[in-house]
């Protein structure tokens, strides 16, 4: 009986190895860019449409500091910022700081400021 068990185990191993080989062979290459298609209804409710996005993007390239100064005002600050960014790229030092002299409360910006309009949905 011991011999039969060994054969049975080895058959299982062979089946597992064969199934792994099949998976490896049929595995498709990863797409270069992942694109999610959305319905027209969903895109109509978006914050910006394609042309508005492209306009904002061009502004962010043309006047980067001014663009982020304006965008930073979209959230509530405990202590408002005066410095937008401090960026340094070198071989010895990389430093990236955004709105670094301001203070904000993430909970207030993510949850609390929406409660007045959405409190009925929470009940």
N, C-alpha and C positions, 0 to 999 in steps of 0.2 A: 504494500500500500504506500509506503514511503516513496517508492520510485514513481508511482502514478501522480502523487502530489507534486513532486518536483517537475514532472513533465507538464502538468497543468499550470504551474506557476510560470514556467518558461514560455508556454503558449501565450499567457497573458502579457508577458514582457514583450514578446514578438508583436502581438497586436498593438500594444502601446507604441512601440517603435515605428511600426508601419503607419499608424494614425498620425504620429508626429511628422513623419516624412511627407504625408499627404498635405498636412497643414502648411508645411514649409513651401511646398511646391505651388500651392494655390494662393499663397499670400500675395496680395496686390501691392504695388508700390504706393507709398504715401503721396497724396496730392501736394503740389507745391504751394498752393494757396487754398485755404478753406473758405468756401463761399456758402452763406446761408441765404436761401431765397425766402423772402417774406411776402405776405399777401398785400394787396393794394390797401385794404382796410388798415392793416398794421402800419404800413409806410405813411399813410395819410395822418396817423396820430403821432408821428415822430416829431421830435423837438425841431429838427431842421430837415429840409429836403436836400436833394443832391446839389442844386445850384447854390443854396444858402451855405452848405458845407464847403463847397469849393471857394466861395467868397471868403468865408472865415479862414480857411486854410491859407489862401493867398495873403490875407492880412497878417496871419501869424508869421509868415515868412518875411513879408515886407517890413512890418513894425512889431517885432517879436516882443519887446518890452511893453509897448503900449497894449498889445493884444492881451497879454497875460495880466496886466494891471486891471484891465476891464473884466476879464474872466474871474479874477480873484474876488471881485466884488459881488459875485453871484451867491457866495455863501456868507454866513454870519460869523463875525470874528469877535472874540472876547476882547482881545487887544489887536486893533487893526495893524496890518503890515505897512511898512514904509519902503522895504526893499523887496523887489520882485524875485531876483535870482542872483546867485553867486556861483559861477561855473568856471572851472579850470580844468583843462585837458593838457596833460604833459606826460612824458614817459615815466616820470618819477611820482607824479601826484595827480589824482583825479578827484575832483570835488564838485558836487552838485547839490545846491541848496535852493529851495523854492520857498518864498514867503517866510524866510527864516527868522525875522524879528517879530512876527505876529504870533498870536495864540488863538487857537480855536478849539471848540468842543465838538468832536466827531459825532457824538450821540445827538447833540442839539441840531446839527446839520442834517443828519441822516434820518432822524426820527421825530424829534420834538417839534421842529418847525412845520411839520406836515399834520400835526394832530388837530389843529383848529379846523381844517377843511375835511379831514378824514376820520374824525373821532367816531362818527356813526358806524363806519365800516368795522371799527374795532370792537364794537359792542356785541 
